[in-house]
């Protein structure tokens, strides 16, 4: 959790372009996690 906070602070210092890239990557990671969780739920039932 501390690593995440440090990462956010570092990204916020980098500037708007890096922020957009980081947000895009983060959104992709979240979407991938959600898809994986949905697939796991479907295979369980």
mmCIF file of the N, C-alpha and C atoms, coordinates in Angstrom:
data_MODEL
# 
_entry.id   MODEL 
# 
loop_
_atom_site.group_PDB 
_atom_site.id 
_atom_site.type_symbol 
_atom_site.label_atom_id 
_atom_site.label_alt_id 
_atom_site.label_comp_id 
_atom_site.label_asym_id 
_atom_site.label_entity_id 
_atom_site.label_seq_id 
_atom_site.pdbx_PDB_ins_code 
_atom_site.Cartn_x 
_atom_site.Cartn_y 
_atom_site.Cartn_z 
_atom_site.occupancy 
_atom_site.B_iso_or_equiv 
_atom_site.pdbx_formal_charge 
_atom_site.auth_seq_id 
_atom_site.auth_comp_id 
_atom_site.auth_asym_id 
_atom_site.auth_atom_id 
_atom_site.pdbx_PDB_model_num 
ATOM 1   N N  . UNK A 1 1  ? 0.836   -1.203  0.000   1.00 0.00 ? 1  UNK A N  1 
ATOM 2   C CA . UNK A 1 1  ? 0.000   0.000   0.000   1.00 0.00 ? 1  UNK A CA 1 
ATOM 3   C C  . UNK A 1 1  ? 0.872   1.254   0.000   1.00 0.00 ? 1  UNK A C  1 
ATOM 4   N N  . UNK A 1 2  ? 1.970   1.226   0.748   1.00 0.00 ? 2  UNK A N  1 
ATOM 5   C CA . UNK A 1 2  ? 2.894   2.365   0.793   1.00 0.00 ? 2  UNK A CA 1 
ATOM 6   C C  . UNK A 1 2  ? 3.508   2.601   -0.585  1.00 0.00 ? 2  UNK A C  1 
ATOM 7   N N  . UNK A 1 3  ? 3.810   1.502   -1.287  1.00 0.00 ? 3  UNK A N  1 
ATOM 8   C CA . UNK A 1 3  ? 4.378   1.591   -2.637  1.00 0.00 ? 3  UNK A CA 1 
ATOM 9   C C  . UNK A 1 3  ? 3.419   2.317   -3.563  1.00 0.00 ? 3  UNK A C  1 
ATOM 10  N N  . UNK A 1 4  ? 2.128   2.009   -3.436  1.00 0.00 ? 4  UNK A N  1 
ATOM 11  C CA . UNK A 1 4  ? 1.095   2.642   -4.262  1.00 0.00 ? 4  UNK A CA 1 
ATOM 12  C C  . UNK A 1 4  ? 1.060   4.148   -4.028  1.00 0.00 ? 4  UNK A C  1 
ATOM 13  N N  . UNK A 1 5  ? 1.130   4.557   -2.760  1.00 0.00 ? 5  UNK A N  1 
ATOM 14  C CA . UNK A 1 5  ? 1.116   5.985   -2.410  1.00 0.00 ? 5  UNK A CA 1 
ATOM 15  C C  . UNK A 1 5  ? 2.350   6.687   -2.991  1.00 0.00 ? 5  UNK A C  1 
ATOM 16  N N  . UNK A 1 6  ? 3.513   6.060   -2.846  1.00 0.00 ? 6  UNK A N  1 
ATOM 17  C CA . UNK A 1 6  ? 4.741   6.626   -3.404  1.00 0.00 ? 6  UNK A CA 1 
ATOM 18  C C  . UNK A 1 6  ? 4.646   6.761   -4.917  1.00 0.00 ? 6  UNK A C  1 
ATOM 19  N N  . UNK A 1 7  ? 4.050   5.757   -5.558  1.00 0.00 ? 7  UNK A N  1 
ATOM 20  C CA . UNK A 1 7  ? 3.871   5.762   -7.009  1.00 0.00 ? 7  UNK A CA 1 
ATOM 21  C C  . UNK A 1 7  ? 2.980   6.922   -7.436  1.00 0.00 ? 7  UNK A C  1 
ATOM 22  N N  . UNK A 1 8  ? 1.883   7.134   -6.703  1.00 0.00 ? 8  UNK A N  1 
ATOM 23  C CA . UNK A 1 8  ? 0.955   8.232   -7.004  1.00 0.00 ? 8  UNK A CA 1 
ATOM 24  C C  . UNK A 1 8  ? 1.658   9.581   -6.866  1.00 0.00 ? 8  UNK A C  1 
ATOM 25  N N  . UNK A 1 9  ? 2.441   9.742   -5.795  1.00 0.00 ? 9  UNK A N  1 
ATOM 26  C CA . UNK A 1 9  ? 3.184   10.989  -5.571  1.00 0.00 ? 9  UNK A CA 1 
ATOM 27  C C  . UNK A 1 9  ? 4.184   11.218  -6.702  1.00 0.00 ? 9  UNK A C  1 
ATOM 28  N N  . UNK A 1 10 ? 4.893   10.161  -7.094  1.00 0.00 ? 10 UNK A N  1 
ATOM 29  C CA . UNK A 1 10 ? 5.892   10.243  -8.164  1.00 0.00 ? 10 UNK A CA 1 
ATOM 30  C C  . UNK A 1 10 ? 5.236   10.618  -9.486  1.00 0.00 ? 10 UNK A C  1 
ATOM 31  N N  . UNK A 1 11 ? 4.118   9.973   -9.802  1.00 0.00 ? 11 UNK A N  1 
ATOM 32  C CA . UNK A 1 11 ? 3.392   10.247  -11.045 1.00 0.00 ? 11 UNK A CA 1 
ATOM 33  C C  . UNK A 1 11 ? 2.868   11.682  -11.061 1.00 0.00 ? 11 UNK A C  1 
ATOM 34  N N  . UNK A 1 12 ? 2.347   12.149  -9.933  1.00 0.00 ? 12 UNK A N  1 
ATOM 35  C CA . UNK A 1 12 ? 1.800   13.512  -9.870  1.00 0.00 ? 12 UNK A CA 1 
ATOM 36  C C  . UNK A 1 12 ? 2.897   14.562  -10.059 1.00 0.00 ? 12 UNK A C  1 
ATOM 37  N N  . UNK A 1 13 ? 4.139   14.207  -9.761  1.00 0.00 ? 13 UNK A N  1 
ATOM 38  C CA . UNK A 1 13 ? 5.273   15.116  -9.983  1.00 0.00 ? 13 UNK A CA 1 
ATOM 39  C C  . UNK A 1 13 ? 5.733   15.128  -11.444 1.00 0.00 ? 13 UNK A C  1 
ATOM 40  N N  . UNK A 1 14 ? 5.417   14.065  -12.191 1.00 0.00 ? 14 UNK A N  1 
ATOM 41  C CA . UNK A 1 14 ? 5.935   13.891  -13.545 1.00 0.00 ? 14 UNK A CA 1 
ATOM 42  C C  . UNK A 1 14 ? 5.316   14.834  -14.564 1.00 0.00 ? 14 UNK A C  1 
ATOM 43  N N  . UNK A 1 15 ? 4.019   15.133  -14.418 1.00 0.00 ? 15 UNK A N  1 
ATOM 44  C CA . UNK A 1 15 ? 3.370   16.020  -15.377 1.00 0.00 ? 15 UNK A CA 1 
ATOM 45  C C  . UNK A 1 15 ? 2.175   15.364  -16.043 1.00 0.00 ? 15 UNK A C  1 
ATOM 46  N N  . UNK A 1 16 ? 1.378   16.167  -16.770 1.00 0.00 ? 16 UNK A N  1 
ATOM 47  C CA . UNK A 1 16 ? 0.101   15.704  -17.324 1.00 0.00 ? 16 UNK A CA 1 
ATOM 48  C C  . UNK A 1 16 ? 0.229   14.562  -18.328 1.00 0.00 ? 16 UNK A C  1 
ATOM 49  N N  . UNK A 1 17 ? 1.277   14.572  -19.153 1.00 0.00 ? 17 UNK A N  1 
ATOM 50  C CA . UNK A 1 17 ? 1.422   13.528  -20.176 1.00 0.00 ? 17 UNK A CA 1 
ATOM 51  C C  . UNK A 1 17 ? 1.638   12.168  -19.524 1.00 0.00 ? 17 UNK A C  1 
ATOM 52  N N  . UNK A 1 18 ? 2.558   12.119  -18.566 1.00 0.00 ? 18 UNK A N  1 
ATOM 53  C CA . UNK A 1 18 ? 2.843   10.869  -17.857 1.00 0.00 ? 18 UNK A CA 1 
ATOM 54  C C  . UNK A 1 18 ? 1.622   10.427  -17.057 1.00 0.00 ? 18 UNK A C  1 
ATOM 55  N N  . UNK A 1 19 ? 0.892   11.401  -16.491 1.00 0.00 ? 19 UNK A N  1 
ATOM 56  C CA . UNK A 1 19 ? -0.324  11.090  -15.736 1.00 0.00 ? 19 UNK A CA 1 
ATOM 57  C C  . UNK A 1 19 ? -1.339  10.379  -16.622 1.00 0.00 ? 19 UNK A C  1 
ATOM 58  N N  . UNK A 1 20 ? -1.521  10.889  -17.859 1.00 0.00 ? 20 UNK A N  1 
ATOM 59  C CA . UNK A 1 20 ? -2.474  10.282  -18.794 1.00 0.00 ? 20 UNK A CA 1 
ATOM 60  C C  . UNK A 1 20 ? -2.063  8.859   -19.141 1.00 0.00 ? 20 UNK A C  1 
ATOM 61  N N  . UNK A 1 21 ? -0.762  8.657   -19.390 1.00 0.00 ? 21 UNK A N  1 
ATOM 62  C CA . UNK A 1 21 ? -0.252  7.323   -19.713 1.00 0.00 ? 21 UNK A CA 1 
ATOM 63  C C  . UNK A 1 21 ? -0.468  6.383   -18.530 1.00 0.00 ? 21 UNK A C  1 
ATOM 64  N N  . UNK A 1 22 ? -0.124  6.849   -17.327 1.00 0.00 ? 22 UNK A N  1 
ATOM 65  C CA . UNK A 1 22 ? -0.265  6.037   -16.118 1.00 0.00 ? 22 UNK A CA 1 
ATOM 66  C C  . UNK A 1 22 ? -1.729  5.676   -15.867 1.00 0.00 ? 22 UNK A C  1 
ATOM 67  N N  . UNK A 1 23 ? -2.626  6.645   -16.083 1.00 0.00 ? 23 UNK A N  1 
ATOM 68  C CA . UNK A 1 23 ? -4.057  6.394   -15.894 1.00 0.00 ? 23 UNK A CA 1 
ATOM 69  C C  . UNK A 1 23 ? -4.564  5.374   -16.906 1.00 0.00 ? 23 UNK A C  1 
ATOM 70  N N  . UNK A 1 24 ? -4.085  5.476   -18.145 1.00 0.00 ? 24 UNK A N  1 
ATOM 71  C CA . UNK A 1 24 ? -4.465  4.521   -19.187 1.00 0.00 ? 24 UNK A CA 1 
ATOM 72  C C  . UNK A 1 24 ? -4.021  3.113   -18.839 1.00 0.00 ? 24 UNK A C  1 
ATOM 73  N N  . UNK A 1 25 ? -2.767  2.992   -18.399 1.00 0.00 ? 25 UNK A N  1 
ATOM 74  C CA . UNK A 1 25 ? -2.228  1.684   -18.002 1.00 0.00 ? 25 UNK A CA 1 
ATOM 75  C C  . UNK A 1 25 ? -3.003  1.137   -16.805 1.00 0.00 ? 25 UNK A C  1 
ATOM 76  N N  . UNK A 1 26 ? -3.260  2.000   -15.825 1.00 0.00 ? 26 UNK A N  1 
ATOM 77  C CA . UNK A 1 26 ? -4.010  1.598   -14.632 1.00 0.00 ? 26 UNK A CA 1 
ATOM 78  C C  . UNK A 1 26 ? -5.405  1.124   -14.974 1.00 0.00 ? 26 UNK A C  1 
ATOM 79  N N  . UNK A 1 27 ? -6.068  1.847   -15.887 1.00 0.00 ? 27 UNK A N  1 
ATOM 80  C CA . UNK A 1 27 ? -7.418  1.469   -16.307 1.00 0.00 ? 27 UNK A CA 1 
ATOM 81  C C  . UNK A 1 27 ? -7.402  0.111   -17.001 1.00 0.00 ? 27 UNK A C  1 
ATOM 82  N N  . UNK A 1 28 ? -6.383  -0.124  -17.844 1.00 0.00 ? 28 UNK A N  1 
ATOM 83  C CA . UNK A 1 28 ? -6.253  -1.410  -18.535 1.00 0.00 ? 28 UNK A CA 1 
ATOM 84  C C  . UNK A 1 28 ? -6.040  -2.544  -17.535 1.00 0.00 ? 28 UNK A C  1 
ATOM 85  N N  . UNK A 1 29 ? -5.210  -2.303  -16.527 1.00 0.00 ? 29 UNK A N  1 
ATOM 86  C CA . UNK A 1 29 ? -4.949  -3.311  -15.491 1.00 0.00 ? 29 UNK A CA 1 
ATOM 87  C C  . UNK A 1 29 ? -6.232  -3.658  -14.738 1.00 0.00 ? 29 UNK A C  1 
ATOM 88  N N  . UNK A 1 30 ? -7.002  -2.622  -14.372 1.00 0.00 ? 30 UNK A N  1 
ATOM 89  C CA . UNK A 1 30 ? -8.262  -2.819  -13.653 1.00 0.00 ? 30 UNK A CA 1 
ATOM 90  C C  . UNK A 1 30 ? -9.251  -3.603  -14.497 1.00 0.00 ? 30 UNK A C  1 
ATOM 91  N N  . UNK A 1 31 ? -9.359  -3.235  -15.783 1.00 0.00 ? 31 UNK A N  1 
ATOM 92  C CA . UNK A 1 31 ? -10.276 -3.926  -16.695 1.00 0.00 ? 31 UNK A CA 1 
ATOM 93  C C  . UNK A 1 31 ? -9.885  -5.395  -16.814 1.00 0.00 ? 31 UNK A C  1 
ATOM 94  N N  . UNK A 1 32 ? -8.591  -5.648  -16.955 1.00 0.00 ? 32 UNK A N  1 
ATOM 95  C CA . UNK A 1 32 ? -8.096  -7.018  -17.050 1.00 0.00 ? 32 UNK A CA 1 
ATOM 96  C C  . UNK A 1 32 ? -8.428  -7.827  -15.805 1.00 0.00 ? 32 UNK A C  1 
ATOM 97  N N  . UNK A 1 33 ? -8.262  -7.206  -14.633 1.00 0.00 ? 33 UNK A N  1 
ATOM 98  C CA . UNK A 1 33 ? -8.592  -7.873  -13.373 1.00 0.00 ? 33 UNK A CA 1 
ATOM 99  C C  . UNK A 1 33 ? -10.071 -8.220  -13.299 1.00 0.00 ? 33 UNK A C  1 
ATOM 100 N N  . UNK A 1 34 ? -10.931 -7.265  -13.695 1.00 0.00 ? 34 UNK A N  1 
ATOM 101 C CA . UNK A 1 34 ? -12.379 -7.484  -13.670 1.00 0.00 ? 34 UNK A CA 1 
ATOM 102 C C  . UNK A 1 34 ? -12.767 -8.626  -14.592 1.00 0.00 ? 34 UNK A C  1 
ATOM 103 N N  . UNK A 1 35 ? -12.182 -8.659  -15.792 1.00 0.00 ? 35 UNK A N  1 
ATOM 104 C CA . UNK A 1 35 ? -12.474 -9.724  -16.758 1.00 0.00 ? 35 UNK A CA 1 
ATOM 105 C C  . UNK A 1 35 ? -12.058 -11.077 -16.190 1.00 0.00 ? 35 UNK A C  1 
ATOM 106 N N  . UNK A 1 36 ? -10.868 -11.129 -15.576 1.00 0.00 ? 36 UNK A N  1 
ATOM 107 C CA . UNK A 1 36 ? -10.382 -12.373 -14.976 1.00 0.00 ? 36 UNK A CA 1 
ATOM 108 C C  . UNK A 1 36 ? -11.318 -12.852 -13.866 1.00 0.00 ? 36 UNK A C  1 
ATOM 109 N N  . UNK A 1 37 ? -11.788 -11.918 -13.040 1.00 0.00 ? 37 UNK A N  1 
ATOM 110 C CA . UNK A 1 37 ? -12.688 -12.264 -11.940 1.00 0.00 ? 37 UNK A CA 1 
ATOM 111 C C  . UNK A 1 37 ? -14.022 -12.788 -12.475 1.00 0.00 ? 37 UNK A C  1 
ATOM 112 N N  . UNK A 1 38 ? -14.532 -12.156 -13.536 1.00 0.00 ? 38 UNK A N  1 
ATOM 113 C CA . UNK A 1 38 ? -15.786 -12.598 -14.150 1.00 0.00 ? 38 UNK A CA 1 
ATOM 114 C C  . UNK A 1 38 ? -15.634 -14.005 -14.710 1.00 0.00 ? 38 UNK A C  1 
ATOM 115 N N  . UNK A 1 39 ? -14.509 -14.268 -15.381 1.00 0.00 ? 39 UNK A N  1 
ATOM 116 C CA . UNK A 1 39 ? -14.259 -15.591 -15.956 1.00 0.00 ? 39 UNK A CA 1 
ATOM 117 C C  . UNK A 1 39 ? -14.190 -16.647 -14.855 1.00 0.00 ? 39 UNK A C  1 
ATOM 118 N N  . UNK A 1 40 ? -13.545 -16.300 -13.750 1.00 0.00 ? 40 UNK A N  1 
ATOM 119 C CA . UNK A 1 40 ? -13.408 -17.224 -12.628 1.00 0.00 ? 40 UNK A CA 1 
ATOM 120 C C  . UNK A 1 40 ? -14.785 -17.534 -12.030 1.00 0.00 ? 40 UNK A C  1 
ATOM 121 N N  . UNK A 1 41 ? -15.634 -16.500 -11.896 1.00 0.00 ? 41 UNK A N  1 
ATOM 122 C CA . UNK A 1 41 ? -16.988 -16.687 -11.370 1.00 0.00 ? 41 UNK A CA 1 
ATOM 123 C C  . UNK A 1 41 ? -17.799 -17.595 -12.282 1.00 0.00 ? 41 UNK A C  1 
ATOM 124 N N  . UNK A 1 42 ? -17.666 -17.414 -13.589 1.00 0.00 ? 42 UNK A N  1 
ATOM 125 C CA . UNK A 1 42 ? -18.421 -18.203 -14.566 1.00 0.00 ? 42 UNK A CA 1 
ATOM 126 C C  . UNK A 1 42 ? -17.999 -19.671 -14.511 1.00 0.00 ? 42 UNK A C  1 
ATOM 127 N N  . UNK A 1 43 ? -16.707 -19.929 -14.335 1.00 0.00 ? 43 UNK A N  1 
ATOM 128 C CA . UNK A 1 43 ? -16.217 -21.306 -14.306 1.00 0.00 ? 43 UNK A CA 1 
ATOM 129 C C  . UNK A 1 43 ? -16.588 -22.009 -13.002 1.00 0.00 ? 43 UNK A C  1 
ATOM 130 N N  . UNK A 1 44 ? -16.798 -21.249 -11.935 1.00 0.00 ? 44 UNK A N  1 
ATOM 131 C CA . UNK A 1 44 ? -17.185 -21.838 -10.652 1.00 0.00 ? 44 UNK A CA 1 
ATOM 132 C C  . UNK A 1 44 ? -18.619 -22.361 -10.673 1.00 0.00 ? 44 UNK A C  1 
ATOM 133 N N  . UNK A 1 45 ? -19.513 -21.614 -11.317 1.00 0.00 ? 45 UNK A N  1 
ATOM 134 C CA . UNK A 1 45 ? -20.930 -21.967 -11.297 1.00 0.00 ? 45 UNK A CA 1 
ATOM 135 C C  . UNK A 1 45 ? -21.291 -23.058 -12.298 1.00 0.00 ? 45 UNK A C  1 
# 
